[in-house]
Amino acid sequence: MATIIKRGERRWQAKVRRRGYPAVSKTFENKARAEQWARHTESEMDAGSFVSSKEAEKTTLKDALDRYKKEITPHKKGAKQEGNRIEQWKNHPLAKRFLVNIRGMQLAEYRDERLALGKSPITVKNELIIISHLFNTAKKDWGMESLKNPVENMSMPKQPQGRDRRLLPGEEDKLLEQAEYPLYSLIVLAIETAMRQGELLSLTWENVDLKACTAVLSDTKNGSRRVVPLSSSAIQVIKSLPRQLRGRLFPKISGSRVSHMFLDACRAAKIEGLRFHDLRHEATSRLFEKGLGIMEVEAITGHKTLHMLKRYTHLRAEDLAKKLG
């Protein structure tokens, strides 16, 4: 039988004892909640599904974040960025709460606060993903089996529709006319291979096989090794680069520098609303327009899911109309 004891003016402690289980107790602000918890706990014990939540009751979110950062984050591709997000989380008032006391409603309030500050939906979603994975890790690996993931009880920020910017007729020629080395080569390779900017900048001569017409990407955004086929145009551009025995194809140039050069070239060509990353959209769409299947395109672009591949594919309606006859 459960025992309900009054502790002070507005505190009630519920104690549950069952044979085969350690005695458990919890304190509430009113008697009704104490009785409700006791009945629920007894029911779980009778069904054999009760798991003690003591660890979750004495672990704050800040403590859990510290452990997560030490044990989980270092093994991730974006460890540095996630570490920064974790430090931001540790400064939030919710970090002082015990894991077992964090609710979806409170995280929904956090979501709305961040959006009101002008943070993008993608940024806020990434921050909440950390908390979700932390709770799942605590439940599966840290002995907190009774812990529930509060992120599952809230709505994630609505994500904006993906960009659908493609090169308009004549824009490719205008852009290349204004692009000098190494931007010219980077633009052509981006369109021909669908590689990300970072992948192009990290590509080394050791990983390019001109005979087999392939380039091996060992350091991709999603952490998976990828072998990209090279078209004749891509091969021609690579052969025109200053050749070295080892090292990167584009040494001593940063991503920010490429972005600035690309913006300057667009301004000179009077092209508006185009980003370097849009070339990946263009390349992916062209692969489908050449008749390649989903699995073939996925192997080239490295997209992990069909949903992501769809976001990067923008087929022109006029081209589809021509196929219909």
C-alpha positions as CSV (number, residue, x, y, z in Angstrom):
1,M,0.0,0.0,0.0
2,A,1.1,3.5,-0.7
3,T,1.7,6.0,2.2
4,I,0.9,9.7,1.8
5,I,2.5,11.9,4.3
6,K,2.1,15.7,4.7
7,R,5.5,17.5,4.8
8,G,4.9,21.1,5.7
9,E,2.1,23.3,4.7
10,R,2.1,22.6,1.0
11,R,4.2,19.5,0.5
12,W,2.9,15.9,0.3
13,Q,5.2,12.9,0.1
14,A,4.1,9.6,-1.5
15,K,5.8,6.4,-0.6
16,V,5.3,3.1,-2.4
17,R,6.6,-0.3,-1.2
18,R,6.2,-3.5,-3.2
19,R,7.8,-6.8,-2.7
20,G,10.6,-7.3,-5.2
21,Y,11.1,-3.5,-5.7
22,P,13.1,-0.9,-3.8
23,A,10.9,1.5,-1.8
24,V,10.3,4.7,-3.9
25,S,9.0,8.1,-2.9
26,K,8.3,11.4,-4.4
27,T,7.1,14.8,-3.1
28,F,4.3,16.9,-4.6
29,E,2.6,20.3,-4.0
30,N,-0.8,18.7,-3.3
31,K,-2.2,15.5,-2.0
32,A,-4.2,14.7,-5.2
33,R,-1.0,14.6,-7.4
34,A,0.8,12.5,-4.7
35,E,-2.1,9.9,-4.7
36,Q,-2.2,9.9,-8.5
37,W,1.5,9.2,-8.7
38,A,1.3,6.5,-6.1
39,R,-1.6,4.7,-7.9
40,H,0.3,4.9,-11.2
41,T,3.5,3.5,-9.7
42,E,1.7,0.7,-8.0
43,S,0.0,-0.2,-11.3
44,E,3.4,-0.3,-13.1
45,M,4.9,-2.5,-10.3
46,D,1.9,-4.9,-10.5
47,A,2.4,-5.1,-14.3
48,G,6.1,-5.6,-14.0
49,S,6.9,-2.5,-16.0
50,F,8.1,-0.2,-13.3
51,V,11.6,1.3,-13.7
52,S,13.1,3.6,-11.1
53,S,13.6,7.2,-12.2
54,K,16.0,8.2,-9.3
55,E,18.9,8.9,-11.7
56,A,16.7,11.2,-13.9
57,E,15.4,12.9,-10.7
58,K,18.8,14.0,-9.5
59,T,20.4,14.8,-12.9
60,T,19.9,18.4,-14.2
61,L,19.8,19.2,-17.9
62,K,23.1,21.0,-17.5
63,D,24.8,17.9,-16.0
64,A,23.4,15.8,-18.8
65,L,24.6,18.3,-21.4
66,D,28.1,18.2,-19.9
67,R,28.2,14.4,-20.2
68,Y,26.7,14.4,-23.7
69,K,29.3,16.9,-24.8
70,K,32.0,14.8,-23.4
71,E,30.8,11.3,-24.6
72,I,28.6,11.8,-27.6
73,T,29.5,15.1,-29.4
74,P,33.2,14.3,-30.2
75,H,32.1,11.5,-32.5
76,K,29.9,13.7,-34.6
77,K,30.8,15.4,-37.9
78,G,29.7,18.8,-36.7
79,A,31.2,18.5,-33.2
80,K,32.3,22.1,-33.0
81,Q,29.0,23.6,-34.0
82,E,27.1,21.2,-31.6
83,G,29.5,22.1,-28.8
84,N,28.6,25.8,-29.3
85,R,24.9,24.9,-29.2
86,I,25.3,23.0,-26.0
87,E,27.1,25.9,-24.3
88,Q,24.2,28.1,-25.3
89,W,21.7,25.6,-23.8
90,K,23.6,25.5,-20.5
91,N,23.0,29.2,-20.0
92,H,19.2,28.8,-20.4
93,P,17.0,28.6,-17.2
94,L,15.8,25.1,-18.3
95,A,19.4,23.8,-17.8
96,K,18.8,24.1,-14.0
97,R,15.8,21.7,-14.1
98,F,16.1,18.0,-13.4
99,L,15.6,15.9,-16.6
100,V,12.4,14.2,-15.2
101,N,10.8,17.7,-14.7
102,I,11.3,19.0,-18.2
103,R,8.0,19.0,-20.3
104,G,7.2,19.5,-23.9
105,M,5.3,22.7,-23.1
106,Q,8.5,24.2,-21.7
107,L,10.5,23.3,-24.8
108,A,7.7,24.8,-26.9
109,E,8.1,28.0,-25.0
110,Y,11.8,27.9,-25.7
111,R,11.1,27.3,-29.4
112,D,8.8,30.4,-29.5
113,E,11.3,32.5,-27.6
114,R,14.1,31.7,-30.0
115,L,12.0,32.3,-33.1
116,A,10.9,35.7,-31.6
117,L,14.6,36.6,-31.3
118,G,14.9,36.2,-35.0
119,K,16.6,32.7,-35.0
120,S,15.8,30.7,-38.1
121,P,13.5,27.6,-37.9
122,I,16.4,25.4,-38.9
123,T,18.6,26.8,-36.1
124,V,16.0,26.2,-33.5
125,K,15.2,22.7,-34.8
126,N,18.9,21.8,-34.6
127,E,19.0,23.1,-31.0
128,L,16.0,20.9,-30.1
129,I,17.4,17.9,-31.9
130,I,20.3,17.9,-29.4
131,I,17.9,17.8,-26.5
132,S,15.9,15.0,-28.1
133,H,19.0,12.9,-28.7
134,L,20.2,13.6,-25.2
135,F,17.0,12.2,-23.7
136,N,17.1,9.1,-25.9
137,T,20.7,8.5,-25.0
138,A,20.0,8.9,-21.3
139,K,17.1,6.5,-21.6
140,K,19.0,3.8,-23.6
141,D,22.6,4.1,-22.4
142,W,22.7,6.0,-19.1
143,G,20.3,3.8,-17.0
144,M,17.3,6.2,-17.1
145,E,14.9,3.8,-18.6
146,S,11.8,5.5,-17.3
147,L,12.7,8.9,-18.8
148,K,10.4,10.2,-21.4
149,N,11.5,12.4,-24.3
150,P,9.7,15.8,-23.9
151,V,10.6,16.8,-27.5
152,E,8.2,14.2,-28.8
153,N,5.4,16.1,-27.1
154,M,5.9,19.3,-28.9
155,S,5.9,20.6,-32.5
156,M,9.1,21.4,-34.3
157,P,9.4,24.8,-36.0
158,K,7.9,24.8,-39.4
159,Q,10.7,24.7,-41.9
160,P,10.8,27.1,-44.8
161,Q,10.3,25.7,-48.3
162,G,13.6,24.8,-49.8
163,R,15.2,27.0,-52.4
164,D,14.4,26.3,-56.0
165,R,16.8,28.7,-57.7
166,R,18.3,27.3,-60.9
167,L,20.4,28.9,-63.6
168,L,18.2,30.8,-66.0
169,P,18.9,30.7,-69.8
170,G,22.2,32.5,-70.5
171,E,23.2,32.9,-66.8
172,E,25.8,30.2,-66.9
173,D,27.7,31.8,-69.8
174,K,27.5,35.3,-68.2
175,L,28.7,33.9,-64.9
176,L,31.7,32.1,-66.4
177,E,32.6,35.2,-68.4
178,Q,33.1,37.1,-65.2
179,A,34.8,34.3,-63.3
180,E,38.5,34.0,-63.1
181,Y,40.7,31.2,-61.7
182,P,40.0,29.4,-59.5
183,L,36.3,30.4,-59.4
184,Y,35.8,29.4,-63.1
185,S,37.0,25.9,-62.4
186,L,35.0,25.6,-59.2
187,I,31.7,26.7,-60.9
188,V,32.2,24.2,-63.7
189,L,33.0,21.3,-61.4
190,A,30.1,22.2,-59.1
191,I,27.7,22.0,-62.0
192,E,29.2,18.8,-63.5
193,T,29.6,16.9,-60.2
194,A,27.0,18.2,-57.8
195,M,29.7,18.5,-55.1
196,R,29.3,20.8,-52.2
197,Q,31.6,23.8,-52.0
198,G,33.5,22.3,-49.0
199,E,33.9,19.0,-50.9
200,L,35.4,20.7,-53.9
201,L,37.8,22.6,-51.7
202,S,38.9,19.5,-49.8
203,L,39.4,17.4,-52.9
204,T,43.0,16.2,-53.3
205,W,45.0,15.0,-56.2
206,E,45.5,11.6,-54.5
207,N,41.8,11.1,-54.7
208,V,41.3,11.9,-58.4
209,D,41.7,9.2,-60.9
210,L,41.7,10.7,-64.4
211,K,41.8,7.3,-66.1
212,A,38.8,5.9,-64.2
213,C,37.2,9.4,-64.4
214,T,36.3,9.4,-60.7
215,A,36.9,11.5,-57.6
216,V,36.8,10.0,-54.1
217,L,35.4,12.2,-51.3
218,S,36.5,10.8,-48.0
219,D,35.3,13.9,-46.0
220,T,31.7,14.6,-46.8
221,K,29.0,16.5,-44.8
222,N,27.2,13.4,-43.7
223,G,30.5,11.5,-43.0
224,S,30.1,8.9,-45.7
225,R,32.8,8.2,-48.2
226,R,31.6,8.9,-51.8
227,V,33.0,8.1,-55.3
228,V,31.8,10.7,-57.8
229,P,32.0,10.1,-61.5
230,L,33.6,12.8,-63.6
231,S,32.2,14.0,-66.9
232,S,34.4,14.9,-69.8
233,S,33.9,18.6,-69.0
234,A,35.0,17.9,-65.4
235,I,38.0,16.0,-66.5
236,Q,39.0,18.8,-68.9
237,V,38.8,21.4,-66.1
238,I,40.8,19.3,-63.7
239,K,43.5,18.7,-66.3
240,S,43.8,22.5,-66.8
241,L,44.5,23.1,-63.1
242,P,48.1,23.7,-61.9
243,R,49.2,20.1,-61.2
244,Q,50.8,19.0,-58.0
245,L,51.8,15.5,-56.9
246,R,49.9,15.8,-53.6
247,G,47.6,18.1,-51.8
248,R,44.4,19.9,-52.6
249,L,43.3,20.8,-56.1
250,F,42.4,24.3,-54.8
251,P,45.0,25.1,-52.2
252,K,45.1,28.2,-50.0
253,I,41.5,29.3,-50.7
254,S,38.7,29.3,-48.1
255,G,35.0,28.8,-48.4
256,S,34.3,32.4,-47.4
257,R,36.7,33.6,-50.1
258,V,34.9,31.6,-52.7
259,S,31.6,33.0,-51.6
260,H,32.9,36.6,-51.9
261,M,34.3,35.8,-55.4
262,F,31.0,34.3,-56.5
263,L,29.0,37.2,-55.3
264,D,31.3,39.6,-57.1
265,A,31.0,37.6,-60.3
266,C,27.2,37.6,-60.0
267,R,27.2,41.4,-59.6
268,A,29.4,41.9,-62.6
269,A,27.2,39.5,-64.6
270,K,24.1,41.3,-63.3
271,I,22.7,38.0,-61.9
272,E,20.5,38.3,-58.9
273,G,19.4,35.9,-56.2
274,L,22.0,33.2,-57.0
275,R,24.3,31.5,-54.4
276,F,27.1,29.1,-54.9
277,H,25.1,26.3,-53.2
278,D,22.4,26.7,-55.8
279,L,24.8,25.1,-58.3
280,R,24.2,21.9,-56.4
281,H,20.5,22.2,-57.1
282,E,21.3,22.9,-60.7
283,A,23.6,19.9,-61.0
284,T,21.2,17.5,-59.3
285,S,18.3,18.6,-61.5
286,R,20.4,18.2,-64.6
287,L,21.3,14.6,-63.6
288,F,17.6,13.7,-63.7
289,E,17.1,15.5,-66.9
290,K,19.9,13.4,-68.5
291,G,17.8,10.4,-67.7
292,L,19.6,9.0,-64.6
293,G,17.5,7.1,-62.0
294,I,17.0,7.9,-58.4
295,M,19.6,5.4,-57.1
296,E,22.2,6.7,-59.7
297,V,21.7,10.3,-58.8
298,E,21.8,9.5,-55.1
299,A,25.1,7.7,-55.6
300,I,26.5,10.9,-57.2
301,T,25.1,13.5,-54.9
302,G,25.3,11.6,-51.6
303,H,21.8,12.5,-50.4
304,K,20.8,10.1,-47.6
305,T,17.1,10.2,-48.1
306,L,14.7,10.6,-50.9
307,H,13.2,13.6,-49.1
308,M,16.5,15.5,-49.2
309,L,17.1,14.5,-52.8
310,K,13.7,15.9,-53.7
311,R,14.5,19.2,-52.1
312,Y,17.6,19.5,-54.3
313,T,15.7,18.5,-57.5
314,H,13.9,21.2,-59.5
315,L,12.8,19.9,-62.9
316,R,11.5,22.6,-65.3
317,A,7.9,22.1,-66.2
318,E,8.6,23.2,-69.8
319,D,11.2,20.3,-70.1
320,L,8.7,17.8,-68.7
321,A,6.1,19.1,-71.2
322,K,8.5,18.3,-74.1
323,K,8.8,14.7,-72.9
324,L,5.0,14.4,-72.9
325,G,4.8,15.3,-76.5
